Amino acid sequence: QVQLVESGGGLVQAGGSLRLSCAASGRTFRSYAMGWFRQAPGKEREFVAAMSWSGGNTRYADSVKGRFTISRDNFKNTVYLQMNSLKSEDTAVYYCAAKGSIWPTMAPTRTSEYDYWGQGTQVTVSS
């Protein structure tokens, strides 16, 4: 069982930056692939970024490439999402997710592939 707690959301002006954190419980964090997803009002949850548990493979949605960076610190059991050059369309609730029992180089992009989810943190970008 893994519990995930996101933090770092808030209100920011367009062009600004935020860093989201996701703290995970459990000693096996280092063997989980981690992902970030977001859901805007009236829309489906969508993929943002993912990182394999080896750390060697990262994947991004086209809409955030070059602006967002996913990283992880296995000693702190934490995954991060650095968000730069934020746009109003980035406004959403952001969720982190964990996937266990996975090859070390895999970084899933579909919500159905993840086993555990956090409660989400709101990011609002004002234009």
C-alpha positions, 0 to 999 in steps of 0.5 A: 500500500502506498499513500501519496500526498501532494503539495505546492499548488496555488495561485500564480500569474501567467508566466510564473512558476510553481513546484509541486511535491508528492510525498509517498509513504512506504519503503518501496517507493524507489521501485514505483514508476511515478506520474503526474496528471491533471484535471480541469473542470468539466474535462477528463483527467489527462497525463502530464508527466511520468518517470520510471523508477530507474529514473532513466526514462521520462515522458511528457505531454506535448502541451507541457514539453519544455516547460515542466520537469518531473524529478524524484528523490528516492531518499525523501520518497518524493516526486516533484513537478517543476512547472515554468512558463505557466499558462492559463490553460494549465489551471487544474487539479494536479494529481500524482500517481504510483505504479508498482510491479513494473519494469524499471524503464517504463513510465506509464502515461494512462490513468488506468495503468496506475495503482495509487493516487493522491488527493490532488492539489489545485493550480490556478494560473491567472492571465 
